[in-house]
């Protein structure tokens, strides 16, 4: 089949790009002719909260990546739509995460679907964004009307989608493992790479930092953790601040944790990811809201147990007591879970075994299979609805 994935990819950085490129490689491995169409301009510079949107270095050998879209130029949307339509794909896949992209994606989709042979399928990170803005629902609803079918990566997202567009096929297919960060280098090697002492135990908070991710909750929890006060563990925070970092640094100062919280406050390159997860004993996701998380799937790949808050899709992905501990988004509950993990050796052993079994649910072949299943269902669907 001829498949085009439209969304973030090299030279843009981050989890969305990694997802799209890995999905394309899976389709290629399965024998499909697959291309990624990415952005010429993804965000205007003044709208991007981080330091840079771009990666350095050469592009990946596969898949083929064609810069084509400009998220804020309507003329470009029409040109891109016509170019993709002439490429005559069987499936055009969008990865949707933010209503800001709805006008661009929706216009392209409407032009491409004038080709009756092409099916438009979208994979949804979120239907309703974590940080809500005026017009989000209107933009999302407009984009959804351009689709033939959808993939939701959590039950919450599937439920949200069905409230907007109940008349088209939608399938739950969880976020696959992020297995593209290489093998575990081993604890000693990872500690040397990060210039950290392997004699300590480490918590890991990973990924860019915004209010909904609850790093402040974790810092307050860590301040009162008996494991920390006993001198046993340290907290690694690895990720770029996408908002003012001063409130977080204030907690660290006021709680006298400067020696116990290690900040890698920058974008973490792909080749560094394995070191952070190899050294971590426990990955903590103290989110205030969530649908699903790529961090969870990196933790699964490196066989790392997790403490997550029971919000959105996190409790679906991390079964409580099997692969991690699910708690309320409160510092006391998070601190208690951290202490339980480090005190109870039998719990640690049980979680390690549970991870090996649970991660089998998250193969990339399951995601591609879900997309192809939705493609088959759309062949009998009345596209005019």
C-alpha positions in Angstrom: 0.0 0.0 0.0 1.0 3.6 -0.5 1.0 5.3 3.0 1.8 8.9 3.9 2.2 10.1 7.5 1.7 13.9 7.8 3.2 15.4 11.0 6.3 16.2 12.9 9.6 14.5 11.8 13.3 15.3 11.3 14.6 18.0 11.5 12.1 18.7 14.2 12.8 17.1 17.6 10.8 15.4 20.3 8.4 12.5 20.9 6.0 13.3 18.1 8.8 13.1 15.6 10.2 9.9 17.1 6.7 8.3 17.0 6.0 9.2 13.3 9.4 8.0 12.1 9.1 4.8 14.1 5.6 4.1 12.8 6.8 4.7 9.2 9.7 2.2 9.7 7.2 -0.4 10.9 5.0 0.1 7.8 8.1 -0.2 5.7 9.2 -3.4 7.4 5.8 -4.8 6.7 6.2 -4.1 3.0 4.3 -0.8 2.5 5.6 2.2 0.5 5.7 4.8 3.3 6.7 8.4 3.3 6.6 11.1 6.1 5.5 14.6 5.1 6.7 17.0 7.7 6.8 20.8 8.2 8.7 23.6 6.6 7.5 25.6 9.6 5.9 23.9 12.5 5.5 26.8 15.0 6.4 30.4 14.6 9.4 31.0 16.9 7.5 33.3 19.3 4.9 30.5 20.0 7.4 27.7 20.8 8.1 27.5 24.5 11.4 25.7 24.3 14.9 26.8 23.2 14.8 25.3 19.7 12.5 23.1 17.6 15.3 21.6 15.7 17.8 18.7 15.9 21.3 18.8 14.7 22.9 16.1 12.6 21.9 14.1 9.5 18.4 12.8 8.9 17.6 9.1 9.5 18.3 6.7 6.7 14.6 5.7 6.7 11.9 6.7 6.3 11.8 9.2 3.4 10.9 12.6 5.0 9.7 15.4 2.8 9.4 18.9 4.3 6.1 20.4 2.9 3.7 21.9 5.4 3.6 25.4 6.9 1.2 25.4 9.9 0.3 29.1 9.5 0.2 29.7 5.8 -3.2 28.9 4.2 -1.8 29.1 0.7 0.7 26.4 1.6 -2.1 24.2 2.9 -3.8 24.1 -0.5 -0.5 23.5 -2.3 0.4 20.7 0.1 -3.1 19.1 -0.2 -2.8 19.0 -3.9 0.7 17.6 -3.8 -0.3 14.8 -1.5 -3.4 14.1 -3.5 -1.2 13.7 -6.6 0.9 11.2 -4.7 -2.3 9.1 -4.6 -1.9 7.4 -1.2 -4.1 4.6 0.0 -3.9 6.1 3.5 -3.0 9.5 4.8 -2.3 9.4 8.5 -2.2 12.5 10.8 -0.9 12.5 14.3 -3.1 15.1 16.2 -2.1 16.6 19.5 -3.0 20.3 19.4 -6.0 22.3 18.0 -3.5 24.8 16.7 -2.8 22.3 13.9 -6.5 21.8 13.0 -6.7 24.5 10.2 -3.6 23.2 8.5 -4.4 19.5 8.9 -8.1 19.9 8.2 -7.6 21.8 5.0 -5.0 19.3 3.7 -7.3 16.4 4.6 -10.3 17.9 2.8 -8.3 18.4 -0.4 -6.7 14.9 -0.3 -9.9 13.1 0.3 -11.3 14.4 -3.0 -9.3 11.4 -4.3 -12.0 8.7 -3.6 -9.3 6.0 -3.2 -7.6 7.8 -0.2 -8.7 7.2 3.4 -7.8 9.8 6.0 -7.0 8.3 9.4 -5.9 10.2 12.5 -4.0 8.9 15.5 -5.0 11.0 18.6 -2.7 11.9 21.4 -5.5 14.1 22.7 -8.8 15.3 21.5 -9.1 17.8 24.3 -5.7 19.4 25.1 -4.2 19.5 28.6 -3.9 23.2 28.5 -7.2 24.5 27.2 -7.6 27.7 25.1 -10.6 29.5 23.6 -11.6 27.9 20.3 -10.1 24.5 21.0 -13.4 22.6 20.6 -14.4 24.5 17.5 -11.1 23.8 15.8 -11.0 20.2 16.8 -14.6 19.5 15.7 -13.8 21.1 12.3 -10.7 18.9 11.8 -12.6 15.7 12.9 -15.1 16.2 10.1 -12.3 15.6 7.6 -11.6 12.1 8.8 -12.7 8.7 7.7 -11.5 6.9 10.8 -9.5 7.4 14.0 -7.1 5.7 16.4 -7.3 6.6 20.1 -4.4 5.8 22.3 -6.4 5.6 25.5 -10.0 5.0 26.6 -10.3 8.6 27.7 -9.3 9.8 24.3 -11.7 7.3 22.6 -14.5 8.6 24.8 -13.6 12.2 24.0 -13.5 11.5 20.3 -16.9 9.8 20.4 -18.5 12.9 21.8 -17.3 14.9 18.9 -17.6 12.4 16.0 -19.6 9.3 16.9 -20.5 8.3 13.3 -17.1 7.1 12.1 -14.9 4.1 13.1 -12.6 4.6 16.0 -10.3 2.0 17.6 -8.4 1.9 20.9 -4.7 1.1 20.2 -2.3 2.1 23.0 1.0 3.9 22.4 3.6 1.4 21.3 6.9 0.9 23.1 9.5 3.5 22.3 12.1 1.0 21.4 14.2 3.3 19.2 16.6 4.5 21.9 18.9 1.6 21.8 19.8 -1.1 24.4 20.4 -0.6 28.1 24.1 0.3 28.5 24.2 -1.0 32.1 24.2 1.0 35.3 27.9 1.6 35.7 28.2 2.8 32.1 25.2 5.0 32.4 26.4 6.6 35.6 29.8 7.3 34.0 28.1 8.9 31.0 26.0 11.2 33.2 28.8 11.8 35.7 26.7 10.5 38.6 27.6 8.2 41.5 26.2 4.6 40.8 26.2 4.0 44.6 23.0 6.0 45.0 19.5 5.0 44.0 17.7 7.3 41.6 14.2 8.5 40.8 13.7 9.9 37.3 11.3 12.6 36.1 11.7 12.7 32.3 10.4 15.0 29.6 9.7 18.6 29.0 8.2 20.5 32.0 4.8 22.1 32.1 2.4 22.7 35.0 0.1 19.7 34.1 3.0 17.3 34.5 3.2 18.0 38.2 6.9 18.3 38.8 6.1 20.5 41.8 4.1 17.7 43.3 7.0 15.3 43.0 9.4 17.9 44.5 7.2 18.3 47.5 6.8 14.5 47.8 10.5 14.0 47.5 11.1 16.6 50.3 9.2 14.5 52.8 10.2 11.0 51.5 11.8 8.9 54.2 14.0 7.3 51.6 15.4 10.7 50.7 15.9 11.8 54.3 17.6 8.5 55.0 20.2 9.5 52.4 19.4 6.6 50.1 18.0 8.2 46.9 18.3 11.2 44.6 16.0 12.7 42.1 17.0 13.2 38.5 14.9 15.8 36.5 15.8 15.4 32.8 14.0 17.8 30.5 13.6 21.3 29.3 11.4 23.8 31.1 8.6 25.0 28.9 7.5 27.6 31.4 9.1 29.7 34.2 11.5 27.4 36.1 11.7 29.7 39.2 8.8 28.1 41.2 10.5 24.7 40.9 13.9 26.0 41.9 12.3 27.8 44.8 10.9 24.5 46.2 14.4 22.9 45.9 16.0 25.8 47.7 13.3 26.1 50.5 13.3 22.4 51.0 17.1 22.2 51.2 17.3 19.7 48.3 20.1 21.2 46.2 22.3 18.2 46.8 19.5 15.7 46.2 17.8 17.0 43.1 19.9 16.8 39.9 18.7 19.0 37.1 19.5 18.2 33.5 17.3 21.2 32.4 17.7 20.9 28.7 16.4 18.9 25.8 17.6 15.3 26.1 19.0 13.9 22.8 18.0 10.5 21.6 21.4 9.0 22.2 21.3 10.1 25.9 17.9 8.6 26.7 19.2 5.1 27.5 21.6 6.4 30.1 18.9 8.1 32.1 16.6 5.1 32.1 19.4 2.7 32.7 20.5 4.5 35.9 16.9 5.0 37.2 15.5 2.6 39.7 12.0 4.2 39.5 10.3 6.4 36.9 7.8 8.9 38.4 5.0 10.6 36.4 3.2 12.9 38.9 0.8 14.3 36.3 -2.2 16.4 37.1 -3.8 15.4 33.8 -2.9 12.9 31.1 -4.3 10.9 28.3 -1.3 8.7 27.6 2.5 9.2 27.7 5.5 8.3 25.6 7.6 8.4 28.8 5.7 5.3 30.0 6.6 3.4 26.9 10.2 4.3 27.2 10.1 3.0 30.8 8.5 -0.2 29.6 11.3 -0.6 27.0 14.0 -0.3 29.6 12.0 -2.5 32.1 11.7 0.2 34.7 8.8 0.2 37.3 6.8 3.4 37.6 4.9 5.5 40.0 2.1 7.3 38.1 -0.9 9.4 39.2 -4.3 7.9 38.5 -5.3 10.5 35.9 -6.5 9.9 32.3 -5.0 7.1 30.5 -2.0 6.5 32.8 -4.0 4.2 35.0 -4.9 2.1 31.9 -1.3 1.8 30.8 0.3 1.1 34.2 -1.7 -1.6 36.1 -1.5 -0.8 39.8 0.7 -3.3 41.7 1.7 -5.1 38.5 4.0 -2.8 36.6 4.0 0.2 39.0 2.0 2.0 41.6 -0.9 4.2 40.8 -1.6 7.0 43.3 -3.6 10.2 43.6 -1.9 13.4 42.4 -0.9 14.6 45.9 2.6 14.9 47.4 1.7 12.6 50.4 0.5 9.8 48.2 3.5 10.1 45.8 5.9 10.1 48.7 4.3 7.0 50.3 4.6 5.1 47.0 8.2 6.0 46.6 9.0 4.8 50.1 7.0 1.6 49.6 9.0 0.8 46.5 12.4 1.2 48.1 11.5 -0.5 51.4 9.7 -3.6 49.9 12.0 -5.9 48.0 9.2 -8.3 47.2 7.2 -5.5 45.6 10.2 -4.5 43.4 10.5 -8.1 42.3 6.8 -8.4 41.5 6.8 -5.2 39.5 9.8 -6.3 37.4 8.1 -9.5 36.5 4.9 -7.7 35.6 6.6 -5.3 33.3 8.0 -8.2 31.2 4.5 -9.5 30.6 2.7 -6.2 30.2 5.0 -4.7 27.6 3.9 -7.4 25.1 0.7 -5.4 24.6 2.6 -2.5 23.0 4.2 -3.8 19.8 4.3 -1.4 16.8 2.8 -4.2 14.7 -0.4 -3.8 16.8 -0.5 -0.1 15.9 -0.1 -0.7 12.2 -2.6 -3.5 12.4 -5.2 -1.2 14.0 -4.7 1.4 11.3 -5.1 -1.2 8.5 -8.2 -2.5 10.3 -9.7 1.0 10.3 -8.8 1.3 6.6 -10.7 -1.8 5.8 -13.7 -0.6 7.7 -13.8 2.7 5.8 -14.1 0.9 2.5 -17.8 0.2 3.3 -18.4 3.6 5.0 -20.4 6.3 3.4 -17.8 9.1 3.0 -20.5 11.7 2.7 -21.7 11.4 6.3 
